[in-house]
Amino acid sequence: MGSNMTLITEFILQGFPLSPRMQMLLFVLFSLFYAFTLLGNGTIVGLICLDSRLHTPMYFFLSQLAIVDIAYACTTVPQMLVNLLYPSMPISFAGCMAQTFLFLTFAITECLILVVMSYDRYVAICHPLRYSAIMSWRVCSTMAMISWVIGILLSLIHLSLLLPLPFCVSQKVNHFFCEITAVLKLACADTHLNETMVLAGAVSVLVGPFSSIVVSYTCILGAIMKIQSGEGQRKAFSTCSSHLCVVGLFYGTAIVMYVGPRQGSPKEQKKYLLLFHSLFNPMLNPLIYSLRNSDVKNSLKRILGTERAL
């Protein structure tokens, strides 16, 4: 390789191989989805900040989830929209590495925030008399901060292993953003350590947390079944159903992409799965929580009623 090796300083994201007309249609469609993602999650954060009735641990963690979803979408979607308009426009090496780091940070943080939210529901339903003592504001803030710190640190590990690699195979990334496994395929060096770390990281932040969520909800289900009144059971189920929907969407797609079998899984199929994961999940989360949560809907009505009165 030696003296004839030309190092790559920018990449071209191949995105989706479609006709120009279809790319323009997707640009308009994805722009609307992106706007709805920002509006929906921004509304959730705004309502929780403005309405004192929502100043509880459950809604504090929901606001954290909404913030992560906004950041998550902002990391990948704008570049994807640019690529739909200008397919051959390159992204710099630094920009690509930054996008990889930010995507991993927000993805890992969301995994951990969902675990913390399940623990909050476990304490609320299984230990209601001790809920205020266990889930104090100090504890909630600490758990949220730890989730962010772990997300940043684990992403820094992946980035520190990625940056020293020379890239000279090709400048075309077979993805709509700088996803780490797609970028690794362009390295002209041994990437076995990187691939092992990606798999180990995926197992640690997906399988482990998902297992803890399953354990939490097993205990929650047992506690709900012991409730005598049907109304009490329905109320308990309603506080958990939204979270379960979000957990299923997020972990389901992520585990298939990063922990599922590598053989027999077409690259294009995983690309579309990641599109759902990074664009549609953040868009659906506020819908799920607003449609299935009476507190959020009532808060929105109160805020809108106050604005009209003014």
C-alpha positions as CSV (number, residue, x, y, z in Angstrom):
1,M,0.0,0.0,0.0
2,G,2.8,2.3,1.1
3,S,3.5,5.3,-1.2
4,N,0.7,4.7,-3.6
5,M,-2.0,5.0,-0.9
6,T,-4.2,8.1,-1.2
7,L,-6.0,9.0,2.0
8,I,-9.6,10.1,1.8
9,T,-10.4,13.5,3.3
10,E,-14.2,13.6,2.4
11,F,-17.0,11.1,1.9
12,I,-20.0,10.8,-0.4
13,L,-23.1,9.4,1.2
14,Q,-24.9,7.2,-1.3
15,G,-28.2,7.3,0.5
16,F,-31.0,5.7,-1.5
17,P,-30.5,4.8,-5.2
18,L,-33.7,6.4,-6.6
19,S,-34.8,8.4,-9.5
20,P,-34.5,12.2,-9.2
21,R,-38.3,12.5,-9.2
22,M,-38.6,10.0,-6.3
23,Q,-35.8,11.8,-4.4
24,M,-37.6,15.1,-4.7
25,L,-40.8,13.4,-3.4
26,L,-38.9,11.9,-0.5
27,F,-37.3,15.3,0.3
28,V,-40.7,16.9,0.7
29,L,-42.1,13.9,2.7
30,F,-39.1,13.6,5.0
31,S,-39.0,17.4,5.5
32,L,-42.6,17.2,6.8
33,F,-41.7,14.3,9.1
34,Y,-38.7,16.2,10.4
35,A,-40.7,19.3,11.1
36,F,-43.3,17.2,12.9
37,T,-40.6,15.5,14.9
38,L,-39.2,18.9,16.1
39,L,-42.7,20.3,16.7
40,G,-44.0,17.2,18.6
41,N,-41.0,16.7,20.8
42,G,-40.6,20.5,21.3
43,T,-44.3,20.7,22.4
44,I,-43.7,17.9,24.9
45,V,-40.7,19.7,26.4
46,G,-42.6,23.0,26.5
47,L,-45.6,21.6,28.2
48,I,-43.6,19.9,30.9
49,C,-41.7,23.1,31.5
50,L,-44.7,25.3,31.6
51,D,-47.3,23.1,33.5
52,S,-46.4,22.6,37.1
53,R,-48.7,19.6,37.3
54,L,-46.3,17.8,35.0
55,H,-43.3,18.5,37.3
56,T,-43.0,14.8,38.4
57,P,-40.2,12.2,37.8
58,M,-42.2,10.5,35.1
59,Y,-42.6,13.7,33.0
60,F,-39.0,14.8,33.8
61,F,-37.7,11.6,32.1
62,L,-40.2,12.1,29.3
63,S,-38.8,15.6,28.7
64,Q,-35.3,14.0,28.6
65,L,-36.5,11.5,26.0
66,A,-38.0,14.3,23.9
67,I,-34.7,16.3,24.0
68,V,-32.8,13.2,23.0
69,D,-35.2,12.5,20.1
70,I,-34.8,16.1,18.9
71,A,-31.0,15.8,18.9
72,Y,-31.2,12.3,17.4
73,A,-33.2,13.6,14.4
74,C,-31.1,16.7,14.0
75,T,-28.0,14.5,13.7
76,T,-29.0,12.5,10.7
77,V,-32.1,14.0,8.9
78,P,-30.7,17.4,7.7
79,Q,-27.7,15.6,6.0
80,M,-30.1,13.1,4.5
81,L,-32.3,15.9,3.1
82,V,-29.2,17.6,1.6
83,N,-28.2,14.3,-0.1
84,L,-31.7,13.9,-1.6
85,L,-31.3,17.3,-3.3
86,Y,-27.6,17.0,-4.1
87,P,-26.6,13.3,-4.2
88,S,-23.0,13.9,-5.1
89,M,-22.3,16.6,-2.5
90,P,-19.5,15.3,-0.2
91,I,-19.3,15.5,3.6
92,S,-15.9,16.3,5.1
93,F,-14.0,13.7,7.1
94,A,-14.4,15.8,10.3
95,G,-18.1,16.2,9.6
96,C,-18.5,12.5,9.1
97,M,-16.7,11.6,12.3
98,A,-18.8,14.2,14.2
99,Q,-22.0,12.8,12.9
100,T,-20.9,9.2,13.9
101,F,-20.1,10.4,17.4
102,L,-23.3,12.4,17.9
103,F,-25.5,9.6,16.5
104,L,-23.9,7.0,18.9
105,T,-24.1,9.4,21.8
106,F,-27.9,10.1,21.4
107,A,-28.7,6.5,20.6
108,I,-26.9,5.1,23.7
109,T,-28.4,7.9,25.9
110,E,-31.9,7.1,24.7
111,C,-31.4,3.4,25.5
112,L,-30.5,4.3,29.1
113,I,-33.3,6.9,29.5
114,L,-35.8,4.2,28.5
115,V,-34.3,2.0,31.2
116,V,-34.6,4.7,33.8
117,M,-38.2,5.4,32.8
118,S,-39.1,1.7,33.3
119,Y,-37.5,1.8,36.7
120,D,-39.6,4.9,37.5
121,R,-42.8,3.0,36.6
122,Y,-41.6,0.0,38.6
123,V,-41.2,2.1,41.8
124,A,-44.5,3.9,41.2
125,I,-46.5,0.7,40.8
126,C,-44.6,-1.8,43.0
127,H,-43.6,0.6,45.8
128,P,-46.1,3.5,45.7
129,L,-45.8,4.4,49.4
130,R,-42.0,4.9,49.0
131,Y,-42.1,6.5,45.6
132,S,-41.5,10.1,46.7
133,A,-38.6,9.0,48.9
134,I,-36.9,6.8,46.3
135,M,-37.5,9.0,43.2
136,S,-36.4,12.3,44.7
137,W,-35.4,15.1,42.3
138,R,-31.8,14.5,43.2
139,V,-32.0,10.9,42.3
140,C,-33.8,11.7,39.0
141,S,-31.3,14.3,38.0
142,T,-28.4,12.0,38.8
143,M,-29.9,9.1,36.8
144,A,-30.5,11.4,33.8
145,M,-27.0,12.8,34.0
146,I,-25.4,9.4,34.3
147,S,-27.3,8.3,31.1
148,W,-25.9,11.3,29.2
149,V,-22.3,10.8,30.6
150,I,-22.3,7.0,29.7
151,G,-23.6,7.8,26.2
152,I,-20.8,10.4,25.6
153,L,-18.0,8.2,27.1
154,L,-19.0,5.0,25.1
155,S,-19.2,7.1,21.9
156,L,-15.8,8.6,22.6
157,I,-14.3,5.0,22.9
158,H,-15.7,4.1,19.4
159,L,-14.5,7.5,18.0
160,S,-11.0,7.0,19.4
161,L,-10.8,3.6,17.7
162,L,-12.2,5.0,14.4
163,L,-10.1,8.1,14.0
164,P,-6.6,6.5,13.7
165,L,-7.8,4.3,10.8
166,P,-6.7,5.2,7.3
167,F,-9.4,5.4,4.7
168,C,-8.4,4.7,1.1
169,V,-10.7,2.0,-0.3
170,S,-13.4,4.3,-1.5
171,Q,-15.1,7.6,-0.5
172,K,-18.6,6.3,-1.1
173,V,-20.4,5.4,2.2
174,N,-23.3,3.0,1.4
175,H,-25.7,4.8,3.8
176,F,-27.7,8.0,4.2
177,F,-25.4,9.2,7.1
178,C,-22.0,8.3,8.5
179,E,-23.2,5.1,10.3
180,I,-20.2,3.5,12.0
181,T,-20.4,0.0,10.4
182,A,-20.7,1.6,6.9
183,V,-17.7,3.9,7.5
184,L,-15.6,1.0,8.8
185,K,-16.0,-0.8,5.5
186,L,-14.0,2.0,3.8
187,A,-10.9,1.6,6.0
188,C,-7.8,0.1,4.5
189,A,-6.6,-1.5,7.7
190,D,-7.7,-4.3,10.0
191,T,-11.0,-3.3,11.6
192,H,-11.6,-6.5,13.6
193,L,-11.1,-4.6,16.9
194,N,-13.6,-1.9,15.9
195,E,-16.2,-4.4,14.8
196,T,-15.8,-6.4,18.0
197,M,-16.3,-3.2,20.1
198,V,-19.4,-2.2,18.1
199,L,-20.9,-5.7,18.7
200,A,-19.9,-5.6,22.4
201,G,-21.2,-2.1,22.8
202,A,-24.5,-3.0,21.1
203,V,-24.9,-6.0,23.4
204,S,-24.1,-3.9,26.5
205,V,-26.5,-1.0,25.7
206,L,-29.2,-3.0,24.0
207,V,-29.5,-6.5,25.3
208,G,-28.6,-5.7,28.9
209,P,-30.9,-2.7,29.3
210,F,-33.7,-4.4,27.4
211,S,-33.5,-7.4,29.8
212,S,-33.7,-5.1,32.8
213,I,-36.8,-3.5,31.2
214,V,-38.4,-6.9,30.8
215,V,-37.6,-7.8,34.4
216,S,-39.1,-4.4,35.6
217,Y,-42.3,-5.0,33.6
218,T,-42.6,-8.6,34.8
219,C,-42.7,-7.2,38.4
220,I,-45.1,-4.5,37.3
221,L,-47.5,-7.0,35.7
222,G,-47.4,-9.1,38.9
223,A,-48.2,-6.0,41.0
224,I,-51.0,-4.9,38.7
225,M,-52.7,-8.3,38.8
226,K,-52.9,-8.0,42.6
227,I,-54.9,-4.7,42.3
228,Q,-58.4,-5.5,43.3
229,S,-60.3,-2.8,41.4
230,G,-60.6,-2.9,37.6
231,E,-60.3,0.9,37.5
232,G,-57.0,0.7,39.4
233,Q,-55.7,-1.9,36.9
234,R,-56.7,0.2,33.9
235,K,-55.0,3.3,35.3
236,A,-51.8,1.3,36.1
237,F,-51.8,-0.2,32.6
238,S,-52.4,3.2,31.0
239,T,-49.3,4.7,32.7
240,C,-47.1,1.9,31.2
241,S,-48.6,1.2,27.8
242,S,-47.1,4.3,26.1
243,H,-43.6,3.5,27.5
244,L,-43.9,-0.1,26.3
245,C,-44.8,1.0,22.8
246,V,-41.8,3.3,22.6
247,V,-39.5,0.6,24.1
248,G,-40.8,-2.0,21.5
249,L,-40.2,0.4,18.6
250,F,-36.7,1.5,19.7
251,Y,-35.2,-1.7,20.9
252,G,-36.9,-3.9,18.3
253,T,-35.3,-2.1,15.3
254,A,-31.9,-1.5,17.1
255,I,-31.5,-5.1,18.2
256,V,-32.2,-6.4,14.7
257,M,-29.7,-4.0,13.2
258,Y,-26.8,-4.4,15.5
259,V,-27.2,-7.6,17.5
260,G,-29.1,-9.8,14.9
261,P,-27.4,-12.2,12.6
262,R,-25.0,-10.6,10.1
263,Q,-25.5,-13.3,7.5
264,G,-28.5,-13.2,5.2
265,S,-29.5,-9.7,6.1
266,P,-29.4,-7.4,3.0
267,K,-27.6,-4.1,3.5
268,E,-30.5,-2.2,2.0
269,Q,-33.0,-3.8,4.4
270,K,-30.9,-2.6,7.4
271,K,-30.6,0.8,5.8
272,Y,-34.4,1.2,5.7
273,L,-34.6,-0.2,9.3
274,L,-32.2,2.5,10.4
275,L,-34.2,5.1,8.6
276,F,-37.3,4.0,10.6
277,H,-35.2,4.1,13.7
278,S,-33.7,7.5,13.2
279,L,-36.6,9.4,11.6
280,F,-39.9,7.7,12.4
281,N,-39.2,6.7,16.0
282,P,-38.6,10.3,17.2
283,M,-41.6,11.4,15.2
284,L,-43.9,8.7,16.7
285,N,-42.8,9.1,20.3
286,P,-44.7,12.4,21.0
287,L,-47.7,11.0,19.2
288,I,-47.7,7.9,21.4
289,Y,-47.4,9.8,24.6
290,S,-49.9,12.5,23.7
291,L,-52.6,10.2,22.3
292,R,-52.4,7.7,25.2
293,N,-51.7,10.1,28.1
294,S,-54.6,12.2,29.5
295,D,-52.2,14.4,31.5
296,V,-50.4,15.6,28.4
297,K,-53.6,16.2,26.5
298,N,-55.1,18.1,29.4
299,S,-52.0,20.1,29.8
300,L,-52.1,21.1,26.1
301,K,-55.7,22.1,26.5
302,R,-54.9,24.3,29.5
303,I,-52.0,26.0,27.8
304,L,-54.0,26.7,24.6
305,G,-56.9,27.9,26.7
306,T,-54.7,30.3,28.6
307,E,-53.2,31.6,25.3
308,R,-56.7,32.3,23.9
309,A,-57.8,34.0,27.1
310,L,-54.8,36.4,26.8
